[in-house]
Amino acid sequence: MSACRSFSKLPIGHCSLYSHQMLTIASRIDVMNRLGRAMADPTRSRILMTLLGGSSYPAVLSRSLDLSRSNVSNHLTCLRDCGIVVAEPEGRQTRYEIADPHLAAALTALVDVTLSVDENAPCVDESCSVPGCCGTAVNA
């Protein structure tokens, strides 16, 4: 199964509130699973990290990440099919960017959180008050 296969939306029709809520939960879980599978690939993660810095083109990504153009294009297609990036045609080129500013903010926050888990990594939040982080005392 592809990590980024497209999913059709389930029709809600005349179902009870409970069923409607279950479909909503199921679709949110599906989105989380697709996002996780897409980000689990190291190449796609590198592409996403680059796109967090701003939009880019496949040829530029290929050069900057030292990957083949076809490899980058295949991963961009996967990320696009997952709804993580969008493709904007510009003449004969296509520019890719993170699909939504909220998603970009969430991905940035996720990267910041995962970086702060590394005890040797400096904390990225100057106003951090999390016990055990940034040299703050842990109350035992």
C-alpha positions in Angstrom: 0.0 0.0 0.0 1.3 3.4 -0.9 2.0 5.8 1.9 0.1 8.5 0.1 -2.7 6.9 -1.7 -5.7 9.2 -2.2 -8.8 8.6 -0.1 -12.3 9.4 -1.1 -14.5 11.1 1.4 -17.2 8.9 2.9 -20.7 10.1 2.4 -22.4 10.9 5.7 -26.0 10.8 4.5 -28.7 10.4 7.1 -26.7 8.8 9.9 -27.1 9.4 13.6 -24.9 12.0 15.5 -22.9 9.2 17.0 -22.2 7.7 13.5 -21.4 11.2 12.1 -18.9 11.7 15.0 -17.3 8.3 14.5 -16.8 9.2 10.8 -15.2 12.4 11.7 -12.9 10.7 14.2 -12.1 8.0 11.6 -11.3 10.6 9.0 -9.1 12.5 11.4 -7.2 9.4 12.3 -6.8 8.6 8.6 -5.3 12.1 8.0 -2.9 11.6 10.9 -1.9 8.1 9.6 -1.3 9.5 6.1 0.7 12.4 7.5 2.8 10.0 9.6 3.5 7.6 6.8 4.4 10.5 4.5 6.8 12.0 7.0 8.3 8.6 7.9 10.3 8.6 4.7 13.6 10.3 5.1 13.6 11.8 1.6 10.1 13.2 2.0 11.1 14.6 5.4 14.1 16.4 3.8 11.8 17.8 1.1 9.3 19.0 3.8 12.1 20.6 5.9 13.3 22.5 2.8 9.7 23.6 1.9 9.2 24.9 5.4 11.8 27.5 4.5 9.7 28.6 1.5 8.3 27.3 -1.8 10.6 25.7 -4.3 10.8 23.9 -7.7 11.7 20.2 -8.3 15.0 21.1 -10.0 16.1 23.3 -7.2 15.1 20.7 -4.6 16.9 18.1 -6.6 20.2 20.1 -6.6 20.0 21.3 -3.0 19.2 17.8 -1.6 21.5 16.0 -4.0 18.7 13.7 -5.3 17.7 12.8 -8.8 14.9 14.9 -10.4 12.7 11.9 -10.9 13.1 10.9 -7.2 12.2 14.3 -6.0 9.2 14.4 -8.4 7.9 11.1 -7.2 8.1 12.2 -3.6 6.5 15.5 -4.4 3.6 13.6 -6.1 3.2 11.5 -2.9 3.2 14.6 -0.7 0.7 16.3 -3.0 -1.6 13.3 -3.1 -1.5 13.3 0.7 -2.6 17.0 0.7 0.6 18.1 2.4 2.0 20.2 -0.4 0.4 22.0 -3.3 1.7 22.4 -6.8 1.4 25.9 -8.5 2.0 26.0 -12.2 4.3 28.9 -13.3 4.7 28.9 -17.0 6.7 25.8 -17.8 7.7 25.1 -14.2 5.8 24.0 -11.2 6.3 25.6 -7.8 5.7 23.5 -4.7 4.8 24.7 -1.2 3.3 23.5 2.0 -0.5 23.2 1.4 -1.6 25.4 4.3 0.0 27.9 6.7 -1.6 26.1 9.7 0.1 22.8 8.5 3.4 24.6 8.1 3.1 26.0 11.6 2.2 22.5 13.0 5.1 20.9 11.1 7.5 23.6 12.5 6.2 23.1 16.0 6.6 19.3 15.6 10.2 19.8 14.5 10.8 22.1 17.4 9.3 19.6 19.9 11.3 16.6 18.5 14.5 18.7 18.5 13.9 19.6 22.2 13.6 16.0 23.1 17.3 15.5 22.3 19.0 16.4 25.6 22.0 17.8 23.8 20.0 20.1 21.6 19.5 23.6 22.8 15.9 24.6 23.6 14.3 26.7 20.9 11.8 28.4 23.2 13.4 31.4 25.1 10.4 31.5 27.5 10.4 27.7 28.2 9.2 26.7 31.6 9.0 22.9 31.1 10.5 21.1 34.0 13.7 19.4 32.9 14.1 21.4 29.7 16.5 24.2 29.3 18.2 23.5 32.6 15.0 24.1 34.6 14.8 22.1 37.8 12.6 19.0 37.8 10.3 18.8 40.9 10.4 15.2 42.1 
